[in-house]
Amino acid sequence: MPAFVQLSSDTTEKIAPRHHGPIQDKVEHGDGTSTSTNWSGYAVTGSAFTSAEASWIVPTATCSSGHDYAAFWVGIDGYSSKTVEQTGTDSDCVGKKPSYYAWYEFYPQYPVEVNMTITPGDRMSASVVYNGSEFTVTITDVTTGKSYSKSSKVAGAKRSSAEWIAEAPCCRASGAPVPLADFGTVLFGEDSTSVSGTGYAQDSSTNGPIGSFSTIEQITMERGGGVKKAIPSGLSGDGTSFSVNWAAH
């Protein structure tokens, strides 16, 4: 059974059964694109990241094949390091029934589900901020006005990347990602959500939109045989926004 922690009269946290974690089976192609078995979206690399900001529209899960899962999040670390400080939402299929929820995770700790009602079409805003000693994740349902924050120290965090990701969570018994829920298209960034200042990050040398960083990786999710599972669009002209299209479980 999931474990619950009562924080206040209106905030209950639940431990989620799956990890949202670092990139798996990363292959960089040397042209600003890469592939992975569990991530699709964008990552920027650098040093001493202190913030990453995102917004997205919660996509509808089409549930026709059983237990499938899809996560959408913003984070620091995980592209070139072993921790991830992240928060996001899931659009899952559990027994062919859609399930939507918000969560945060200071990986390798387990994820924690936040008591926040999530509905397809909701506009989400989320951030990860480092203050010199600990990380604070904040997630807000802009549509409903509900917000939640949590702070934690994370041992070994390198702060070497920031990410805006659609993910197939981990793991099957083999260690491979679980099947990716059919989410159609997810829209990231202020051009789609009208949430200003999202699709941004800050490290030791750059403070701006995704497109302003010198090292940007556009990540396509693939399984064995080169079958594409989730495909990101190019960045918008202002460098803040993109979409990810579902292609296969």
C-alpha positions, 0 to 999 in steps of 0.5 A: 500500500502507498504510504501517506504523510499528513502535512496539514488539513489540506495537504496529504502526500502519497509515495508514488510507485514509480521513479522519474529519474535520470536519462537512460541509454543516452546517445548523443549524435554530435549535432545537438540531438540525442536519443534516450529510452525514457526521455523526450524534450530538451536539456541544457548543460552547463555548471552551477545551475540555480533554477529551471522554470517550466509550464505545460498543458496537461495532456489527455491520456488515451487508454486502450492497452492497459497499464501505461504511464507518461510524466511531464516535468522540469528539473535540474540534473539527470542528463549528465549526473545521477541525481534529479531534482524535479516536479511535474504531472503524470497522465497515466493509464491504470487498467485502461482508466486515465489517472492524473496527478502532480508529484515531486522527486529528489531522486534517488529518493522515491517520488511523492504524489501531491494532493492536488486535483489535476485535470487534462487541459490544466495549465501547469507552472513549475520550478526548481530553485537552488539557494546555496544549500537546498533545492526547492521545487514548486508546482502550481496548477494555474487553472485552479490556483492550487500550489505546493512547494517542498525543499530538501538537501540532495547529496551529490547533486552536480547542478550540471544540467536543466531539463524540460521532459516528457518521460516514460517512468521507471521501471519494469523488472528488466530495468527498462522504462514502463510502457509510455501512455498515449498522451497525444501532444504535450505543449511546453512553454510560455508561448502555449501556456501564457505563463511568462518566464517559463522555458527558462533556466539559470546557471553560472554563465546564462540566465534566459530561455532554453534557446539562449544556452550554448549547449542544447540537446533535443532529445527523442525517446526511442526503444530498441530497433530505433522505434520512436516513442516520443518526438520533440518539435523544434524550439519556438523563435523566442527559445522558450517553447516546444511540443512533444508528440507521442508515437508509440508505447 
